Amino acid sequence: MEDVLKEGDEVEVKVLEVSRDGKIRLSRRALLPLPEGPAGEEAKRRMEAAHNGERTERPREGGRDGGGGRGGDRDRGDRRPRR
């Protein structure tokens, strides 16, 4: 976060959870306004689902069904096989 905030900057955050051992989960994103239009509606739906403990499926970028991902499909050229 060094590119966004500097030590000593004051920011507003939302307390999401305080655990029994004293750890505090904070969110700055929770206070940001949602985008307008379909993207905002989708974000609102995901936030409500997360609040209710549900998991939502989002389209994956890369990975198994989108190609790319972790690089397992790249050409290795003239390298010798591993032993």
N, C-alpha and C positions, 0 to 999 in steps of 0.2 A: 504494500500500500504506500510505499514511499513516494510513488509518482503522483499520488492523489493527496495525501496528507503528510504533514511534517510533525515531528515531535513538538508538542506544546499546542497544536491546533485544537480548538474546541469544536466538537461536533455533537449533534443530537443523535441519540440512539434509542432504540426500544429494547427494554429488558424482555427477553423471550423466556428465560428460565433461570431459576436459581436452584442448583443441585444441593443435595444434603451435605456434600463436602465443601460447600461454599463457592463452587465455580459458578460464574455468571455468564450466561449466553446473551450476547447483544446482537442487534441488527440495525445497521444504518439503512439498508435497503428497504426495510419494512416501513420506513417513514417517507420514502421517495414517492412522488405521484406516479400513478400507473399511466402508461401510454394510452392514447385514445384509439378508438376503432377496434377491429378484431383482435389485434395484439393485446390490447388492454383487457378485453373480455376474457381471453385465454389466460392471461396472467392472473386475473382475479379468480378464475375457476381453479387454477393450480394452487393459489394461496389458500382458498377456502378448503380445498381437499387436504392440503398439508396441515391446516389447523385442526381438521377433524381426524387426523391420523391416517388418511388414505394416501395411497401412492398413485400418481398419474403417469401415464405413458406419454413421452414426448418423442417426436421424430428424432432418430439418431443421426448424427453427422459422422460419416466414416463408419468404422466398426465392421461387424460381420456382413450386414446386408447393404451397406453403403459404399463399400470399398475403402481403401486407405486405412485409417485407424492406427494400428500399432506398427505398420510397416512390414508385416509378414509377407506381403504380396510383391515386394520390390525385387527387381532383378539383381542378382548377386554377381553377375559378370563372370569373370574367369577365376573366381576364388576356388580353392581346393575344398572338398567336402570335409566336414568336421569328423573327428574320430570318436 
